[in-house]
Amino acid sequence: MQVSFHVKKGDNVFVITGKEKGKTGEIMRVDRKKSRVFIKGLNLIKKHTKATAASAGGIETKEASIHISNVMHIDPTLNQPTRIGFKLNDDGKKIRIAKKSGEAIDR
């Protein structure tokens, strides 16, 4: 069974708790098994890597994951954090709706 999350790759989200609280960013990746998201430029960590034949070693900075419950979708019309609802459109396809403005989010 496929679980529907309130956010998808490419969505703009607002972080509601944690060390990145109050910041916004775009989702790069969603880990469906662990219910976590990776947001571009947020929750940065330092990763020490060993040199290999393919790449040089060193310290690289990359994004760590944030639990999906700690982010809210940003309403495209009001530009504020909003909750998400689900609704069936005329074709019978399930779409996401912003609760604050009532606008459809899916393209």
Buried (B, 14 or more C-beta within 10 A) or exposed (E): EEEEEBBBEEBBBBBEEBEBEEBBBBBBEBEEEEEBBBBEEBBEEEEEEEEEEEEEEEEEEEBEBBEBEBBBBBBBEEEEBBEBEEEEEEEEEEBBBBEBBEBEBEE
